[in-house]
């Protein structure tokens, strides 16, 4: 993937995780840690930190994990898993995930 796409991915996920981490929740520290790993391009570590949050239903983590799967950053590229994680976030009325899901499921 070109460096510009990597940069845009890191920036978008950073804003996403920064916004959700500012809310006082039990998962805030884990989200902040995942954001730090994304900023350092330690995608596999970020994915490992995001997975338990996503499995517990955190839409921010689901969305971020979906993008990691979509681009194959830190995890094997898997469009099916990407769509599934993003769909789960979208079903929780997470607007960025709803928009992303529309783009991912749009017929070519």
N, CA, C and O atoms as a GROMACS GRO file, in nm:
protein
  432
    1UNK      N    1   0.084  -0.117   0.000
    1UNK     CA    2   0.000   0.000   0.000
    1UNK      C    3   0.089   0.124   0.000
    1UNK      O    4   0.189   0.127   0.072
    2UNK      N    5   0.055   0.225  -0.079
    2UNK     CA    6   0.137   0.345  -0.083
    2UNK      C    7   0.144   0.412   0.054
    2UNK      O    8   0.055   0.398   0.137
    3UNK      N    9   0.254   0.487   0.075
    3UNK     CA   10   0.274   0.555   0.203
    3UNK      C   11   0.160   0.651   0.234
    3UNK      O   12   0.123   0.666   0.350
    4UNK      N   13   0.103   0.715   0.133
    4UNK     CA   14  -0.006   0.809   0.156
    4UNK      C   15  -0.126   0.736   0.214
    4UNK      O   16  -0.190   0.787   0.306
    5UNK      N   17  -0.156   0.618   0.163
    5UNK     CA   18  -0.269   0.541   0.216
    5UNK      C   19  -0.241   0.499   0.359
    5UNK      O   20  -0.332   0.503   0.443
    6UNK      N   21  -0.119   0.458   0.389
    6UNK     CA   22  -0.082   0.424   0.528
    6UNK      C   23  -0.103   0.544   0.618
    6UNK      O   24  -0.160   0.531   0.727
    7UNK      N   25  -0.058   0.658   0.574
    7UNK     CA   26  -0.070   0.780   0.653
    7UNK      C   27  -0.216   0.812   0.678
    7UNK      O   28  -0.254   0.844   0.791
    8UNK      N   29  -0.299   0.805   0.573
    8UNK     CA   30  -0.441   0.834   0.589
    8UNK      C   31  -0.508   0.734   0.683
    8UNK      O   32  -0.595   0.772   0.762
    9UNK      N   33  -0.470   0.609   0.675
    9UNK     CA   34  -0.525   0.508   0.764
    9UNK      C   35  -0.491   0.540   0.909
    9UNK      O   36  -0.579   0.538   0.995
   10UNK      N   37  -0.365   0.569   0.935
   10UNK     CA   38  -0.322   0.600   1.071
   10UNK      C   39  -0.393   0.724   1.122
   10UNK      O   40  -0.438   0.727   1.237
   11UNK      N   41  -0.404   0.826   1.040
   11UNK     CA   42  -0.470   0.951   1.082
   11UNK      C   43  -0.616   0.926   1.113
   11UNK      O   44  -0.666   0.969   1.217
   12UNK      N   45  -0.687   0.856   1.023
   12UNK     CA   46  -0.830   0.836   1.046
   12UNK      C   47  -0.855   0.750   1.170
   12UNK      O   48  -0.945   0.779   1.248
   13UNK      N   49  -0.776   0.645   1.188
   13UNK     CA   50  -0.794   0.561   1.305
   13UNK      C   51  -0.752   0.635   1.432
   13UNK      O   52  -0.810   0.612   1.538
   14UNK      N   53  -0.654   0.723   1.422
   14UNK     CA   54  -0.612   0.800   1.538
   14UNK      C   55  -0.721   0.894   1.584
   14UNK      O   56  -0.749   0.904   1.704
   15UNK      N   57  -0.784   0.963   1.489
   15UNK     CA   58  -0.893   1.052   1.527
   15UNK      C   59  -1.009   0.972   1.586
   15UNK      O   60  -1.070   1.014   1.684
   16UNK      N   61  -1.036   0.860   1.528
   16UNK     CA   62  -1.142   0.773   1.577
   16UNK      C   63  -1.115   0.730   1.720
   16UNK      O   64  -1.201   0.746   1.807
   17UNK      N   65  -0.998   0.678   1.745
   17UNK     CA   66  -0.966   0.628   1.879
   17UNK      C   67  -0.947   0.741   1.978
   17UNK      O   68  -0.978   0.724   2.096
   18UNK      N   69  -0.899   0.855   1.934
   18UNK     CA   70  -0.884   0.968   2.026
   18UNK      C   71  -1.020   1.017   2.072
   18UNK      O   72  -1.038   1.051   2.189
   19UNK      N   73  -1.115   1.020   1.982
   19UNK     CA   74  -1.249   1.066   2.018
   19UNK      C   75  -1.314   0.972   2.118
   19UNK      O   76  -1.373   1.017   2.216
   20UNK      N   77  -1.304   0.844   2.094
   20UNK     CA   78  -1.370   0.749   2.184
   20UNK      C   79  -1.295   0.736   2.316
   20UNK      O   80  -1.356   0.711   2.419
   21UNK      N   81  -1.166   0.753   2.314
   21UNK     CA   82  -1.088   0.737   2.436
   21UNK      C   83  -1.109   0.853   2.533
   21UNK      O   84  -1.078   0.841   2.652
   22UNK      N   85  -1.162   0.964   2.484
   22UNK     CA   86  -1.185   1.076   2.573
   22UNK      C   87  -1.307   1.054   2.662
   22UNK      O   88  -1.324   1.125   2.761
   23UNK      N   89  -1.390   0.957   2.629
   23UNK     CA   90  -1.504   0.923   2.712
   23UNK      C   91  -1.456   0.834   2.826
   23UNK      O   92  -1.382   0.739   2.803
   24UNK      N   93  -1.498   0.865   2.948
   24UNK     CA   94  -1.453   0.781   3.060
   24UNK      C   95  -1.523   0.645   3.060
   24UNK      O   96  -1.639   0.634   3.098
   25UNK      N   97  -1.451   0.544   3.018
   25UNK     CA   98  -1.503   0.408   3.018
   25UNK      C   99  -1.393   0.315   3.068
   25UNK      O  100  -1.277   0.354   3.078
   26UNK      N  101  -1.432   0.192   3.097
   26UNK     CA  102  -1.334   0.093   3.142
   26UNK      C  103  -1.234   0.061   3.032
   26UNK      O  104  -1.123   0.016   3.060
   27UNK      N  105  -1.273   0.083   2.908
   27UNK     CA  106  -1.186   0.048   2.795
   27UNK      C  107  -1.100   0.164   2.746
   27UNK      O  108  -1.026   0.149   2.649
   28UNK      N  109  -1.109   0.279   2.811
   28UNK     CA  110  -1.035   0.396   2.764
   28UNK      C  111  -0.885   0.374   2.757
   28UNK      O  112  -0.821   0.412   2.659
   29UNK      N  113  -0.828   0.312   2.860
   29UNK     CA  114  -0.683   0.288   2.859
   29UNK      C  115  -0.642   0.197   2.745
   29UNK      O  116  -0.540   0.219   2.680
   30UNK      N  117  -0.722   0.093   2.720
   30UNK     CA  118  -0.690   0.000   2.612
   30UNK      C  119  -0.702   0.068   2.476
   30UNK      O  120  -0.622   0.042   2.386
   31UNK      N  121  -0.802   0.156   2.461
   31UNK     CA  122  -0.816   0.228   2.336
   31UNK      C  123  -0.701   0.326   2.315
   31UNK      O  124  -0.652   0.341   2.203
   32UNK      N  125  -0.660   0.392   2.420
   32UNK     CA  126  -0.545   0.483   2.409
   32UNK      C  127  -0.418   0.407   2.373
   32UNK      O  128  -0.337   0.454   2.292
   33UNK      N  129  -0.400   0.291   2.432
   33UNK     CA  130  -0.284   0.209   2.401
   33UNK      C  131  -0.286   0.165   2.255
   33UNK      O  132  -0.184   0.167   2.187
   34UNK      N  133  -0.403   0.124   2.207
   34UNK     CA  134  -0.417   0.083   2.067
   34UNK      C  135  -0.387   0.201   1.975
   34UNK      O  136  -0.323   0.184   1.871
   35UNK      N  137  -0.434   0.320   2.011
   35UNK     CA  138  -0.405   0.440   1.932
   35UNK      C  139  -0.255   0.463   1.923
   35UNK      O  140  -0.202   0.492   1.816
   36UNK      N  141  -0.186   0.450   2.037
   36UNK     CA  142  -0.041   0.469   2.038
   36UNK      C  143   0.027   0.368   1.944
   36UNK      O  144   0.120   0.402   1.872
   37UNK      N  145  -0.020   0.245   1.947
   37UNK     CA  146   0.038   0.142   1.860
   37UNK      C  147   0.010   0.173   1.713
   37UNK      O  148   0.096   0.151   1.628
   38UNK      N  149  -0.108   0.223   1.683
   38UNK     CA  150  -0.139   0.261   1.545
   38UNK      C  151  -0.049   0.375   1.499
   38UNK      O  152   0.002   0.373   1.387
   39UNK      N  153  -0.030   0.474   1.585
   39UNK     CA  154   0.056   0.587   1.549
   39UNK      C  155   0.200   0.543   1.526
   39UNK      O  156   0.272   0.602   1.445
   40UNK      N  157   0.241   0.439   1.597
   40UNK     CA  158   0.377   0.385   1.581
   40UNK      C  159   0.384   0.281   1.470
   40UNK      O  160   0.489   0.220   1.447
   41UNK      N  161   0.272   0.261   1.402
   41UNK     CA  162   0.261   0.162   1.295
   41UNK      C  163   0.288   0.020   1.344
   41UNK      O  164   0.333  -0.065   1.267
   42UNK      N  165   0.261  -0.005   1.471
   42UNK     CA  166   0.269  -0.140   1.528
   42UNK      C  167   0.130  -0.203   1.515
   42UNK      O  168   0.061  -0.225   1.614
   43UNK      N  169   0.093  -0.231   1.391
   43UNK     CA  170  -0.043  -0.273   1.362
   43UNK      C  171  -0.080  -0.406   1.427
   43UNK      O  172  -0.194  -0.424   1.471
   44UNK      N  173   0.013  -0.500   1.433
   44UNK     CA  174  -0.021  -0.629   1.493
   44UNK      C  175  -0.049  -0.615   1.642
   44UNK      O  176  -0.137  -0.682   1.695
   45UNK      N  177   0.026  -0.530   1.710
   45UNK     CA  178   0.002  -0.506   1.852
   45UNK      C  179  -0.133  -0.435   1.870
   45UNK      O  180  -0.211  -0.469   1.959
   46UNK      N  181  -0.159  -0.336   1.785
   46UNK     CA  182  -0.287  -0.265   1.792
   46UNK      C  183  -0.403  -0.362   1.771
   46UNK      O  184  -0.503  -0.356   1.842
   47UNK      N  185  -0.389  -0.451   1.674
   47UNK     CA  186  -0.496  -0.547   1.647
   47UNK      C  187  -0.522  -0.637   1.768
   47UNK      O  188  -0.637  -0.666   1.802
   48UNK      N  189  -0.414  -0.680   1.833
   48UNK     CA  190  -0.429  -0.764   1.952
   48UNK      C  191  -0.498  -0.688   2.065
   48UNK      O  192  -0.574  -0.747   2.142
   49UNK      N  193  -0.472  -0.560   2.076
   49UNK     CA  194  -0.535  -0.479   2.180
   49UNK      C  195  -0.681  -0.447   2.145
   49UNK      O  196  -0.765  -0.437   2.234
   50UNK      N  197  -0.709  -0.432   2.018
   50UNK     CA  198  -0.845  -0.400   1.975
   50UNK      C  199  -0.939  -0.520   1.979
   50UNK      O  200  -1.058  -0.504   2.005
   51UNK      N  201  -0.886  -0.640   1.954
   51UNK     CA  202  -0.972  -0.758   1.944
   51UNK      C  203  -1.060  -0.781   2.067
   51UNK      O  204  -1.180  -0.797   2.050
   52UNK      N  205  -1.006  -0.783   2.190
   52UNK     CA  206  -1.095  -0.806   2.304
   52UNK      C  207  -1.201  -0.697   2.320
   52UNK      O  208  -1.314  -0.724   2.360
   53UNK      N  209  -1.163  -0.574   2.288
   53UNK     CA  210  -1.260  -0.464   2.295
   53UNK      C  211  -1.371  -0.484   2.192
   53UNK      O  212  -1.489  -0.465   2.221
   54UNK      N  213  -1.331  -0.521   2.072
   54UNK     CA  214  -1.428  -0.546   1.965
   54UNK      C  215  -1.520  -0.662   2.001
   54UNK      O  216  -1.641  -0.657   1.977
   55UNK      N  217  -1.462  -0.766   2.057
   55UNK     CA  218  -1.543  -0.882   2.096
   55UNK      C  219  -1.642  -0.847   2.206
   55UNK      O  220  -1.749  -0.908   2.215
   56UNK      N  221  -1.607  -0.750   2.291
   56UNK     CA  222  -1.699  -0.705   2.396
   56UNK      C  223  -1.802  -0.607   2.343
   56UNK      O  224  -1.888  -0.560   2.418
   57UNK      N  225  -1.795  -0.575   2.215
   57UNK     CA  226  -1.897  -0.491   2.153
   57UNK      C  227  -1.864  -0.344   2.142
   57UNK      O  228  -1.954  -0.263   2.118
   58UNK      N  229  -1.738  -0.306   2.161
   58UNK     CA  230  -1.700  -0.166   2.149
   58UNK      C  231  -1.699  -0.128   2.001
   58UNK      O  232  -1.616  -0.179   1.925
   59UNK      N  233  -1.789  -0.037   1.958
   59UNK     CA  234  -1.798  -0.005   1.816
   59UNK      C  235  -1.674   0.065   1.761
   59UNK      O  236  -1.642   0.048   1.644
   60UNK      N  237  -1.605   0.143   1.843
   60UNK     CA  238  -1.482   0.209   1.797
   60UNK      C  239  -1.376   0.104   1.762
   60UNK      O  240  -1.310   0.112   1.659
   61UNK      N  241  -1.362   0.006   1.849
   61UNK     CA  242  -1.265  -0.100   1.827
   61UNK      C  243  -1.306  -0.188   1.709
   61UNK      O  244  -1.221  -0.230   1.631
   62UNK      N  245  -1.435  -0.215   1.697
   62UNK     CA  246  -1.483  -0.296   1.585
   62UNK      C  247  -1.452  -0.228   1.453
   62UNK      O  248  -1.406  -0.292   1.358
   63UNK      N  249  -1.477  -0.101   1.448
   63UNK     CA  250  -1.452  -0.023   1.326
   63UNK      C  251  -1.303  -0.022   1.292
   63UNK      O  252  -1.264  -0.046   1.178
   64UNK      N  253  -1.221   0.008   1.391
   64UNK     CA  254  -1.076   0.012   1.368
   64UNK      C  255  -1.023  -0.125   1.327
   64UNK      O  256  -0.941  -0.135   1.235
   65UNK      N  257  -1.068  -0.229   1.395
   65UNK     CA  258  -1.024  -0.364   1.362
   65UNK      C  259  -1.067  -0.402   1.220
   65UNK      O  260  -0.993  -0.468   1.148
   66UNK      N  261  -1.187  -0.361   1.183
   66UNK     CA  262  -1.235  -0.386   1.047
   66UNK      C  263  -1.143  -0.326   0.943
   66UNK      O  264  -1.113  -0.388   0.841
   67UNK      N  265  -1.099  -0.204   0.967
   67UNK     CA  266  -1.007  -0.142   0.872
   67UNK      C  267  -0.871  -0.210   0.870
   67UNK      O  268  -0.809  -0.220   0.764
   68UNK      N  269  -0.825  -0.256   0.983
   68UNK     CA  270  -0.698  -0.330   0.983
   68UNK      C  271  -0.711  -0.456   0.898
   68UNK      O  272  -0.620  -0.488   0.822
   69UNK      N  273  -0.822  -0.526   0.910
   69UNK     CA  274  -0.844  -0.645   0.827
   69UNK      C  275  -0.859  -0.607   0.680
   69UNK      O  276  -0.810  -0.678   0.593
   70UNK      N  277  -0.927  -0.499   0.654
   70UNK     CA  278  -0.949  -0.459   0.515
   70UNK      C  279  -0.816  -0.432   0.444
   70UNK      O  280  -0.796  -0.474   0.330
   71UNK      N  281  -0.727  -0.362   0.512
   71UNK     CA  282  -0.599  -0.328   0.452
   71UNK      C  283  -0.488  -0.428   0.481
   71UNK      O  284  -0.377  -0.414   0.430
   72UNK      N  285  -0.517  -0.529   0.563
   72UNK     CA  286  -0.414  -0.628   0.595
   72UNK      C  287  -0.301  -0.570   0.677
   72UNK      O  288  -0.184  -0.605   0.656
   73UNK      N  289  -0.334  -0.483   0.768
   73UNK     CA  290  -0.233  -0.419   0.853
   73UNK      C  291  -0.231  -0.489   0.988
   73UNK      O  292  -0.325  -0.475   1.067
   74UNK      N  293  -0.127  -0.564   1.016
   74UNK     CA  294  -0.112  -0.633   1.144
   74UNK      C  295  -0.190  -0.762   1.155
   74UNK      O  296  -0.175  -0.837   1.252
   75UNK      N  297  -0.272  -0.788   1.057
   75UNK     CA  298  -0.353  -0.910   1.049
   75UNK      C  299  -0.356  -0.951   0.902
   75UNK      O  300  -0.331  -0.868   0.814
   76UNK      N  301  -0.386  -1.077   0.873
   76UNK     CA  302  -0.399  -1.114   0.732
   76UNK      C  303  -0.514  -1.035   0.668
   76UNK      O  304  -0.621  -1.019   0.728
   77UNK      N  305  -0.493  -0.988   0.547
   77UNK     CA  306  -0.599  -0.916   0.478
   77UNK      C  307  -0.717  -1.010   0.459
   77UNK      O  308  -0.702  -1.121   0.408
   78UNK      N  309  -0.835  -0.964   0.500
   78UNK     CA  310  -0.954  -1.047   0.493
   78UNK      C  311  -1.075  -0.954   0.481
   78UNK      O  312  -1.123  -0.900   0.581
   79UNK      N  313  -1.123  -0.938   0.360
   79UNK     CA  314  -1.234  -0.846   0.335
   79UNK      C  315  -1.362  -0.892   0.406
   79UNK      O  316  -1.441  -0.808   0.450
   80UNK      N  317  -1.382  -1.023   0.418
   80UNK     CA  318  -1.500  -1.074   0.487
   80UNK      C  319  -1.501  -1.036   0.634
   80UNK      O  320  -1.603  -0.989   0.685
   81UNK      N  321  -1.388  -1.056   0.702
   81UNK     CA  322  -1.379  -1.017   0.843
   81UNK      C  323  -1.387  -0.866   0.857
   81UNK      O  324  -1.448  -0.815   0.952
   82UNK      N  325  -1.328  -0.794   0.765
   82UNK     CA  326  -1.334  -0.648   0.769
   82UNK      C  327  -1.479  -0.602   0.767
   82UNK      O  328  -1.521  -0.522   0.849
   83UNK      N  329  -1.555  -0.654   0.672
   83UNK     CA  330  -1.696  -0.615   0.661
   83UNK      C  331  -1.775  -0.656   0.785
   83UNK      O  332  -1.864  -0.583   0.829
   84UNK      N  333  -1.744  -0.771   0.839
   84UNK     CA  334  -1.817  -0.819   0.958
   84UNK      C  335  -1.794  -0.727   1.077
   84UNK      O  336  -1.889  -0.690   1.146
   85UNK      N  337  -1.668  -0.690   1.103
   85UNK     CA  338  -1.641  -0.600   1.216
   85UNK      C  339  -1.703  -0.463   1.193
   85UNK      O  340  -1.761  -0.405   1.284
   86UNK      N  341  -1.693  -0.413   1.072
   86UNK     CA  342  -1.751  -0.282   1.042
   86UNK      C  343  -1.903  -0.288   1.049
   86UNK      O  344  -1.966  -0.193   1.094
   87UNK      N  345  -1.962  -0.399   1.006
   87UNK     CA  346  -2.108  -0.416   1.014
   87UNK      C  347  -2.153  -0.415   1.160
   87UNK      O  348  -2.254  -0.353   1.194
   88UNK      N  349  -2.079  -0.483   1.246
   88UNK     CA  350  -2.116  -0.485   1.388
   88UNK      C  351  -2.114  -0.345   1.448
   88UNK      O  352  -2.202  -0.310   1.527
   89UNK      N  353  -2.016  -0.265   1.411
   89UNK     CA  354  -2.010  -0.127   1.459
   89UNK      C  355  -2.126  -0.046   1.401
   89UNK      O  356  -2.187   0.035   1.470
   90UNK      N  357  -2.155  -0.068   1.274
   90UNK     CA  358  -2.264   0.005   1.208
   90UNK      C  359  -2.399  -0.027   1.272
   90UNK      O  360  -2.484   0.061   1.284
   91UNK      N  361  -2.418  -0.150   1.313
   91UNK     CA  362  -2.544  -0.190   1.377
   91UNK      C  363  -2.564  -0.122   1.512
   91UNK      O  364  -2.675  -0.123   1.566
   92UNK      N  365  -2.458  -0.064   1.567
   92UNK     CA  366  -2.468   0.009   1.693
   92UNK      C  367  -2.482   0.160   1.667
   92UNK      O  368  -2.454   0.242   1.754
   93UNK      N  369  -2.524   0.192   1.545
   93UNK     CA  370  -2.545   0.331   1.504
   93UNK      C  371  -2.417   0.413   1.503
   93UNK      O  372  -2.420   0.534   1.524
   94UNK      N  373  -2.306   0.347   1.479
   94UNK     CA  374  -2.178   0.416   1.469
   94UNK      C  375  -2.167   0.469   1.326
   94UNK      O  376  -2.141   0.393   1.233
   95UNK      N  377  -2.187   0.599   1.310
   95UNK     CA  378  -2.202   0.661   1.178
   95UNK      C  379  -2.082   0.636   1.085
   95UNK      O  380  -2.105   0.601   0.969
   96UNK      N  381  -1.957   0.652   1.130
   96UNK     CA  382  -1.846   0.623   1.037
   96UNK      C  383  -1.851   0.479   0.984
   96UNK      O  384  -1.819   0.455   0.868
   97UNK      N  385  -1.891   0.386   1.067
   97UNK     CA  386  -1.901   0.246   1.023
   97UNK      C  387  -2.016   0.230   0.925
   97UNK      O  388  -2.004   0.153   0.829
   98UNK      N  389  -2.125   0.299   0.947
   98UNK     CA  390  -2.237   0.291   0.853
   98UNK      C  391  -2.196   0.341   0.715
   98UNK      O  392  -2.232   0.282   0.613
   99UNK      N  393  -2.121   0.451   0.714
   99UNK     CA  394  -2.074   0.506   0.586
   99UNK      C  395  -1.975   0.410   0.519
   99UNK      O  396  -1.981   0.387   0.399
  100UNK      N  397  -1.884   0.357   0.598
  100UNK     CA  398  -1.784   0.264   0.544
  100UNK      C  399  -1.851   0.140   0.489
  100UNK      O  400  -1.813   0.090   0.383
  101UNK      N  401  -1.950   0.089   0.559
  101UNK     CA  402  -2.020  -0.031   0.514
  101UNK      C  403  -2.091  -0.006   0.382
  101UNK      O  404  -2.094  -0.094   0.296
  102UNK      N  405  -2.147   0.112   0.366
  102UNK     CA  406  -2.210   0.145   0.238
  102UNK      C  407  -2.108   0.140   0.125
  102UNK      O  408  -2.137   0.089   0.016
  103UNK      N  409  -1.990   0.193   0.150
  103UNK     CA  410  -1.885   0.192   0.047
  103UNK      C  411  -1.836   0.050   0.019
  103UNK      O  412  -1.810   0.014  -0.096
  104UNK      N  413  -1.822  -0.029   0.125
  104UNK     CA  414  -1.769  -0.165   0.109
  104UNK      C  415  -1.868  -0.260   0.043
  104UNK      O  416  -1.827  -0.358  -0.019
  105UNK      N  417  -1.995  -0.231   0.055
  105UNK     CA  418  -2.096  -0.321  -0.001
  105UNK      C  419  -2.157  -0.266  -0.130
  105UNK      O  420  -2.247  -0.327  -0.187
  106UNK      N  421  -2.108  -0.153  -0.173
  106UNK     CA  422  -2.158  -0.091  -0.297
  106UNK      C  423  -2.117  -0.177  -0.416
  106UNK      O  424  -2.000  -0.213  -0.428
  107UNK      N  425  -2.213  -0.210  -0.504
  107UNK     CA  426  -2.176  -0.290  -0.622
  107UNK      C  427  -2.078  -0.211  -0.711
  107UNK      O  428  -2.090  -0.089  -0.725
  108UNK      N  429  -1.984  -0.281  -0.769
  108UNK     CA  430  -1.882  -0.215  -0.853
  108UNK      C  431  -1.939  -0.173  -0.985
  108UNK      O  432  -1.868  -0.116  -1.068
   0.00000   0.00000   0.00000
